[in-house]
Protein backbone atom coordinates (compact mmCIF):
# COMPACT_ATOMS: atom_id res chain seq x y z
CA UNK A 1 0.00 0.00 0.00
CA UNK A 2 2.98 2.29 0.42
CA UNK A 3 3.32 2.22 -3.36
CA UNK A 4 -0.30 3.25 -3.89
CA UNK A 5 -0.07 6.18 -1.48
CA UNK A 6 3.31 7.30 -2.83
CA UNK A 7 1.95 7.18 -6.37
CA UNK A 8 -1.03 9.39 -5.53
CA UNK A 9 1.18 11.87 -3.68
CA UNK A 10 3.48 11.98 -6.70
CA UNK A 11 0.55 12.63 -9.05
CA UNK A 12 -0.66 15.50 -6.87
CA UNK A 13 2.86 16.95 -6.78
CA UNK A 14 3.14 16.79 -10.59
CA UNK A 15 -0.22 18.51 -11.04
CA UNK A 16 0.90 21.33 -8.75
CA UNK A 17 4.38 21.50 -10.29
CA UNK A 18 3.14 21.71 -13.88
CA UNK A 19 0.19 23.99 -13.30
CA UNK A 20 -2.68 21.51 -13.72
CA UNK A 21 -3.75 22.01 -10.09
CA UNK A 22 -3.93 25.60 -8.96
CA UNK A 23 -4.84 25.12 -5.27
CA UNK A 24 -2.73 22.97 -2.95
CA UNK A 25 -5.08 20.43 -1.30
CA UNK A 26 -5.21 20.01 2.46
CA UNK A 27 -3.92 16.85 4.12
CA UNK A 28 -7.50 15.80 4.88
CA UNK A 29 -8.44 16.22 1.21
CA UNK A 30 -5.50 14.04 0.18
CA UNK A 31 -6.45 11.37 2.74
CA UNK A 32 -10.05 11.42 1.50
CA UNK A 33 -8.90 11.08 -2.12
CA UNK A 34 -6.63 8.10 -1.41
CA UNK A 35 -9.23 6.49 0.85
CA UNK A 36 -11.87 6.71 -1.90
CA UNK A 37 -9.48 5.19 -4.43
CA UNK A 38 -8.42 2.30 -2.20
CA UNK A 39 -12.04 1.61 -1.25
CA UNK A 40 -13.05 1.27 -4.90
CA UNK A 41 -9.93 -0.70 -5.76
CA UNK A 42 -10.41 -3.16 -2.90
CA UNK A 43 -14.02 -3.82 -3.88
CA UNK A 44 -12.93 -4.54 -7.46
CA UNK A 45 -9.86 -6.61 -6.56
CA UNK A 46 -10.83 -8.48 -3.40
CA UNK A 47 -11.73 -11.70 -5.17
CA UNK A 48 -8.55 -11.77 -7.28
CA UNK A 49 -5.66 -10.69 -5.09
CA UNK A 50 -3.89 -11.92 -1.98
CA UNK A 51 -2.24 -9.54 0.37
CA UNK A 52 -0.26 -9.45 3.60
CA UNK A 53 -0.75 -6.96 6.43
CA UNK A 54 -0.29 -3.31 5.44
CA UNK A 55 1.17 -0.82 7.90
CA UNK A 56 -1.04 -0.07 10.89
CA UNK A 57 -0.61 3.61 10.05
CA UNK A 58 -2.94 3.19 7.10
CA UNK A 59 -5.65 1.76 9.34
CA UNK A 60 -5.16 4.46 11.96
CA UNK A 61 -5.76 7.08 9.28
CA UNK A 62 -8.64 4.95 7.96
CA UNK A 63 -7.20 4.98 4.49
CA UNK A 64 -7.98 1.30 4.01
CA UNK A 65 -11.06 -0.81 4.61
CA UNK A 66 -10.64 -3.77 6.96
CA UNK A 67 -10.75 -6.16 3.99
CA UNK A 68 -7.23 -4.99 3.06
CA UNK A 69 -5.81 -6.94 6.00
CA UNK A 70 -5.76 -10.03 3.77
CA UNK A 71 -4.80 -8.44 0.44
CA UNK A 72 -1.43 -7.71 -1.16
CA UNK A 73 -1.49 -5.44 -4.25
CA UNK A 74 0.46 -6.34 -7.36
CA UNK A 75 2.30 -3.37 -8.86
CA UNK A 76 3.65 -3.54 -12.40
CA UNK A 77 5.89 -1.11 -14.26
CA UNK A 78 4.78 -0.79 -17.89
CA UNK A 79 5.89 1.52 -20.69
CA UNK A 80 5.33 2.40 -24.32
CA UNK A 81 7.77 0.60 -26.62
CA UNK A 82 9.46 1.75 -29.80
CA UNK A 83 7.92 0.34 -32.99
CA UNK A 84 9.43 -2.71 -34.63
CA UNK A 85 8.13 -1.43 -37.99
CA UNK A 86 8.81 2.03 -39.44
CA UNK A 87 6.14 3.81 -37.40
CA UNK A 88 3.64 3.27 -34.62
CA UNK A 89 0.16 4.76 -34.37
CA UNK A 90 -1.71 4.80 -31.07
CA UNK A 91 -5.45 5.38 -31.40
CA UNK A 92 -8.36 5.69 -29.01
CA UNK A 93 -12.00 6.72 -28.92
CA UNK A 94 -13.91 8.83 -26.42
CA UNK A 95 -17.61 8.00 -26.28
CA UNK A 96 -20.60 9.37 -24.40
CA UNK A 97 -24.31 9.62 -25.27
CA UNK A 98 -23.72 13.30 -26.00
CA UNK A 99 -20.61 13.19 -28.20
CA UNK A 100 -17.84 10.97 -29.48
CA UNK A 101 -14.39 11.61 -30.90
CA UNK A 102 -11.16 9.91 -31.84
CA UNK A 103 -7.48 10.54 -31.35
CA UNK A 104 -4.50 9.19 -33.29
CA UNK A 105 -0.79 9.77 -32.65
CA UNK A 106 1.95 8.60 -35.03
CA UNK A 107 5.56 8.26 -33.89
CA UNK A 108 8.72 7.12 -35.67
CA UNK A 109 10.94 4.13 -35.04
CA UNK A 110 13.06 6.38 -32.80
CA UNK A 111 10.01 7.46 -30.82
CA UNK A 112 9.89 10.95 -32.32
CA UNK A 113 6.53 12.63 -32.81
CA UNK A 114 5.35 12.64 -36.43
CA UNK A 115 1.75 13.82 -36.59
CA UNK A 116 -1.52 13.50 -34.67
CA UNK A 117 -5.21 13.90 -35.32
CA UNK A 118 -8.32 14.67 -33.28
CA UNK A 119 -11.65 14.18 -35.03
CA UNK A 120 -15.34 14.06 -34.06
CA UNK A 121 -17.31 10.95 -35.00
CA UNK A 122 -20.87 9.64 -34.89
CA UNK A 123 -21.40 6.42 -32.91
CA UNK A 124 -24.13 4.76 -30.87
CA UNK A 125 -21.93 2.61 -28.63
CA UNK A 126 -18.39 2.42 -27.28
CA UNK A 127 -17.61 -0.57 -29.51
CA UNK A 128 -18.83 1.25 -32.59
CA UNK A 129 -16.83 4.34 -31.62
CA UNK A 130 -13.61 2.30 -31.32
CA UNK A 131 -14.16 0.66 -34.71
CA UNK A 132 -15.05 3.93 -36.44
CA UNK A 133 -11.94 5.56 -34.97
CA UNK A 134 -9.74 2.63 -36.04
CA UNK A 135 -11.14 2.72 -39.58
CA UNK A 136 -10.81 6.49 -39.95
CA UNK A 137 -7.35 6.69 -38.36
CA UNK A 138 -5.81 3.94 -40.48
CA UNK A 139 -7.36 5.36 -43.66
CA UNK A 140 -6.04 8.83 -42.75
CA UNK A 141 -2.52 7.52 -42.10
CA UNK A 142 -2.42 5.61 -45.39
CA UNK A 143 -3.63 8.68 -47.28
CA UNK A 144 -0.76 10.65 -45.72
CA UNK A 145 1.67 8.11 -47.17
CA UNK A 146 2.44 6.00 -44.09
CA UNK A 147 3.18 2.32 -44.65
CA UNK A 148 4.64 -0.43 -42.47
CA UNK A 149 3.32 0.81 -39.16
CA UNK A 150 1.96 -0.73 -35.99
CA UNK A 151 -1.44 0.19 -34.57
CA UNK A 152 -1.99 0.02 -30.81
CA UNK A 153 -5.39 0.26 -29.10
CA UNK A 154 -6.56 -0.34 -25.55
CA UNK A 155 -9.83 -1.96 -26.69
CA UNK A 156 -9.26 -5.72 -26.64
CA UNK A 157 -12.71 -6.36 -28.13
CA UNK A 158 -11.85 -4.36 -31.23
CA UNK A 159 -8.41 -5.95 -31.63
CA UNK A 160 -9.96 -9.42 -31.28
CA UNK A 161 -12.59 -8.52 -33.89
CA UNK A 162 -9.97 -7.28 -36.36
CA UNK A 163 -7.61 -10.23 -35.89
CA UNK A 164 -10.33 -12.87 -35.65
CA UNK A 165 -12.04 -14.88 -38.38
CA UNK A 166 -15.63 -13.69 -37.98
CA UNK A 167 -16.97 -11.19 -40.51
CA UNK A 168 -20.62 -11.22 -39.49
CA UNK A 169 -22.54 -8.35 -37.98
CA UNK A 170 -23.08 -4.66 -38.57
CA UNK A 171 -19.35 -3.81 -38.66
CA UNK A 172 -18.48 -6.30 -41.39
CA UNK A 173 -17.38 -3.65 -43.92
CA UNK A 174 -15.24 -1.76 -41.39
CA UNK A 175 -13.43 -4.90 -40.26
CA UNK A 176 -13.00 -6.10 -43.84
CA UNK A 177 -11.36 -2.77 -44.79
CA UNK A 178 -9.01 -2.89 -41.80
CA UNK A 179 -7.91 -6.43 -42.64
CA UNK A 180 -7.40 -5.51 -46.29
CA UNK A 181 -5.30 -2.48 -45.37
CA UNK A 182 -3.34 -4.55 -42.89
CA UNK A 183 -2.23 -6.97 -45.62
CA UNK A 184 -1.75 -4.42 -48.39
CA UNK A 185 0.23 -1.91 -46.35
CA UNK A 186 2.20 -4.18 -43.98
CA UNK A 187 0.33 -3.11 -40.85
CA UNK A 188 -0.05 -4.84 -37.49
CA UNK A 189 -2.61 -4.43 -34.72
CA UNK A 190 -1.89 -4.92 -31.03
CA UNK A 191 -3.82 -4.52 -27.80
CA UNK A 192 -2.14 -2.47 -25.06
CA UNK A 193 -3.08 -1.30 -21.59
CA UNK A 194 -4.63 2.13 -21.14
CA UNK A 195 -1.50 3.62 -19.56
CA UNK A 196 0.50 2.85 -22.69
CA UNK A 197 -2.16 4.55 -24.80
CA UNK A 198 -2.34 7.82 -22.82
CA UNK A 199 -1.47 10.23 -25.70
CA UNK A 200 -4.27 8.96 -27.94
CA UNK A 201 -6.62 8.68 -24.97
CA UNK A 202 -6.07 12.30 -23.92
CA UNK A 203 -6.19 13.50 -27.52
CA UNK A 204 -9.59 11.90 -28.11
CA UNK A 205 -10.98 13.76 -25.09
CA UNK A 206 -9.98 17.25 -26.24
CA UNK A 207 -12.97 19.57 -26.43
CA UNK A 208 -12.61 20.42 -30.12
CA UNK A 209 -15.59 20.81 -32.41
CA UNK A 210 -13.72 20.22 -35.68
CA UNK A 211 -11.11 17.85 -37.01
CA UNK A 212 -7.68 19.10 -35.96
CA UNK A 213 -4.27 17.98 -37.19
CA UNK A 214 -1.21 18.47 -34.98
CA UNK A 215 2.04 18.68 -36.95
CA UNK A 216 4.19 19.97 -34.09
CA UNK A 217 4.42 18.55 -30.57
CA UNK A 218 4.43 22.11 -29.25
CA UNK A 219 0.82 22.51 -30.39
CA UNK A 220 -0.39 20.04 -27.76
CA UNK A 221 -1.61 20.95 -24.28
CA UNK A 222 1.21 20.49 -21.75
CA UNK A 223 -0.12 17.25 -20.27
CA UNK A 224 -0.21 15.50 -23.66
CA UNK A 225 3.20 16.81 -24.69
CA UNK A 226 4.75 15.59 -21.43
CA UNK A 227 3.39 12.06 -21.90
CA UNK A 228 4.79 11.84 -25.44
CA UNK A 229 8.19 13.02 -24.21
CA UNK A 230 8.08 10.54 -21.32
CA UNK A 231 7.31 7.72 -23.77
CA UNK A 232 10.30 8.63 -25.93
CA UNK A 233 12.53 8.66 -22.85
CA UNK A 234 11.32 5.16 -21.95
CA UNK A 235 9.77 6.17 -18.63
CA UNK A 236 7.49 3.64 -16.94
CA UNK A 237 3.97 3.90 -15.57
CA UNK A 238 2.83 1.97 -12.51
CA UNK A 239 -0.24 -0.23 -12.81
CA UNK A 240 -1.93 -1.74 -9.76
CA UNK A 241 -3.67 -5.06 -9.89
C-alpha positions in Angstrom: 0.0 0.0 0.0 3.0 2.3 0.4 3.3 2.2 -3.4 -0.3 3.3 -3.9 -0.1 6.2 -1.5 3.3 7.3 -2.8 1.9 7.2 -6.4 -1.0 9.4 -5.5 1.2 11.9 -3.7 3.5 12.0 -6.7 0.5 12.6 -9.1 -0.7 15.5 -6.9 2.9 16.9 -6.8 3.1 16.8 -10.6 -0.2 18.5 -11.0 0.9 21.3 -8.7 4.4 21.5 -10.3 3.1 21.7 -13.9 0.2 24.0 -13.3 -2.7 21.5 -13.7 -3.7 22.0 -10.1 -3.9 25.6 -9.0 -4.8 25.1 -5.3 -2.7 23.0 -3.0 -5.1 20.4 -1.3 -5.2 20.0 2.5 -3.9 16.8 4.1 -7.5 15.8 4.9 -8.4 16.2 1.2 -5.5 14.0 0.2 -6.5 11.4 2.7 -10.1 11.4 1.5 -8.9 11.1 -2.1 -6.6 8.1 -1.4 -9.2 6.5 0.8 -11.9 6.7 -1.9 -9.5 5.2 -4.4 -8.4 2.3 -2.2 -12.0 1.6 -1.3 -13.1 1.3 -4.9 -9.9 -0.7 -5.8 -10.4 -3.2 -2.9 -14.0 -3.8 -3.9 -12.9 -4.5 -7.5 -9.9 -6.6 -6.6 -10.8 -8.5 -3.4 -11.7 -11.7 -5.2 -8.5 -11.8 -7.3 -5.7 -10.7 -5.1 -3.9 -11.9 -2.0 -2.2 -9.5 0.4 -0.3 -9.4 3.6 -0.7 -7.0 6.4 -0.3 -3.3 5.4 1.2 -0.8 7.9 -1.0 -0.1 10.9 -0.6 3.6 10.1 -2.9 3.2 7.1 -5.7 1.8 9.3 -5.2 4.5 12.0 -5.8 7.1 9.3 -8.6 4.9 8.0 -7.2 5.0 4.5 -8.0 1.3 4.0 -11.1 -0.8 4.6 -10.6 -3.8 7.0 -10.7 -6.2 4.0 -7.2 -5.0 3.1 -5.8 -6.9 6.0 -5.8 -10.0 3.8 -4.8 -8.4 0.4 -1.4 -7.7 -1.2 -1.5 -5.4 -4.2 0.5 -6.3 -7.4 2.3 -3.4 -8.9 3.7 -3.5 -12.4 5.9 -1.1 -14.3 4.8 -0.8 -17.9 5.9 1.5 -20.7 5.3 2.4 -24.3 7.8 0.6 -26.6 9.5 1.7 -29.8 7.9 0.3 -33.0 9.4 -2.7 -34.6 8.1 -1.4 -38.0 8.8 2.0 -39.4 6.1 3.8 -37.4 3.6 3.3 -34.6 0.2 4.8 -34.4 -1.7 4.8 -31.1 -5.4 5.4 -31.4 -8.4 5.7 -29.0 -12.0 6.7 -28.9 -13.9 8.8 -26.4 -17.6 8.0 -26.3 -20.6 9.4 -24.4 -24.3 9.6 -25.3 -23.7 13.3 -26.0 -20.6 13.2 -28.2 -17.8 11.0 -29.5 -14.4 11.6 -30.9 -11.2 9.9 -31.8 -7.5 10.5 -31.3 -4.5 9.2 -33.3 -0.8 9.8 -32.6 2.0 8.6 -35.0 5.6 8.3 -33.9 8.7 7.1 -35.7 10.9 4.1 -35.0 13.1 6.4 -32.8 10.0 7.5 -30.8 9.9 11.0 -32.3 6.5 12.6 -32.8 5.3 12.6 -36.4 1.7 13.8 -36.6 -1.5 13.5 -34.7 -5.2 13.9 -35.3 -8.3 14.7 -33.3 -11.7 14.2 -35.0 -15.3 14.1 -34.1 -17.3 10.9 -35.0 -20.9 9.6 -34.9 -21.4 6.4 -32.9 -24.1 4.8 -30.9 -21.9 2.6 -28.6 -18.4 2.4 -27.3 -17.6 -0.6 -29.5 -18.8 1.2 -32.6 -16.8 4.3 -31.6 -13.6 2.3 -31.3 -14.2 0.7 -34.7 -15.0 3.9 -36.4 -11.9 5.6 -35.0 -9.7 2.6 -36.0 -11.1 2.7 -39.6 -10.8 6.5 -40.0 -7.3 6.7 -38.4 -5.8 3.9 -40.5 -7.4 5.4 -43.7 -6.0 8.8 -42.8 -2.5 7.5 -42.1 -2.4 5.6 -45.4 -3.6 8.7 -47.3 -0.8 10.6 -45.7 1.7 8.1 -47.2 2.4 6.0 -44.1 3.2 2.3 -44.7 4.6 -0.4 -42.5 3.3 0.8 -39.2 2.0 -0.7 -36.0 -1.4 0.2 -34.6 -2.0 0.0 -30.8 -5.4 0.3 -29.1 -6.6 -0.3 -25.5 -9.8 -2.0 -26.7 -9.3 -5.7 -26.6 -12.7 -6.4 -28.1 -11.8 -4.4 -31.2 -8.4 -5.9 -31.6 -10.0 -9.4 -31.3 -12.6 -8.5 -33.9 -10.0 -7.3 -36.4 -7.6 -10.2 -35.9 -10.3 -12.9 -35.7 -12.0 -14.9 -38.4 -15.6 -13.7 -38.0 -17.0 -11.2 -40.5 -20.6 -11.2 -39.5 -22.5 -8.4 -38.0 -23.1 -4.7 -38.6 -19.3 -3.8 -38.7 -18.5 -6.3 -41.4 -17.4 -3.6 -43.9 -15.2 -1.8 -41.4 -13.4 -4.9 -40.3 -13.0 -6.1 -43.8 -11.4 -2.8 -44.8 -9.0 -2.9 -41.8 -7.9 -6.4 -42.6 -7.4 -5.5 -46.3 -5.3 -2.5 -45.4 -3.3 -4.6 -42.9 -2.2 -7.0 -45.6 -1.8 -4.4 -48.4 0.2 -1.9 -46.3 2.2 -4.2 -44.0 0.3 -3.1 -40.9 0.0 -4.8 -37.5 -2.6 -4.4 -34.7 -1.9 -4.9 -31.0 -3.8 -4.5 -27.8 -2.1 -2.5 -25.1 -3.1 -1.3 -21.6 -4.6 2.1 -21.1 -1.5 3.6 -19.6 0.5 2.8 -22.7 -2.2 4.5 -24.8 -2.3 7.8 -22.8 -1.5 10.2 -25.7 -4.3 9.0 -27.9 -6.6 8.7 -25.0 -6.1 12.3 -23.9 -6.2 13.5 -27.5 -9.6 11.9 -28.1 -11.0 13.8 -25.1 -10.0 17.3 -26.2 -13.0 19.6 -26.4 -12.6 20.4 -30.1 -15.6 20.8 -32.4 -13.7 20.2 -35.7 -11.1 17.8 -37.0 -7.7 19.1 -36.0 -4.3 18.0 -37.2 -1.2 18.5 -35.0 2.0 18.7 -36.9 4.2 20.0 -34.1 4.4 18.6 -30.6 4.4 22.1 -29.2 0.8 22.5 -30.4 -0.4 20.0 -27.8 -1.6 20.9 -24.3 1.2 20.5 -21.8 -0.1 17.3 -20.3 -0.2 15.5 -23.7 3.2 16.8 -24.7 4.7 15.6 -21.4 3.4 12.1 -21.9 4.8 11.8 -25.4 8.2 13.0 -24.2 8.1 10.5 -21.3 7.3 7.7 -23.8 10.3 8.6 -25.9 12.5 8.7 -22.8 11.3 5.2 -21.9 9.8 6.2 -18.6 7.5 3.6 -16.9 4.0 3.9 -15.6 2.8 2.0 -12.5 -0.2 -0.2 -12.8 -1.9 -1.7 -9.8 -3.7 -5.1 -9.9 
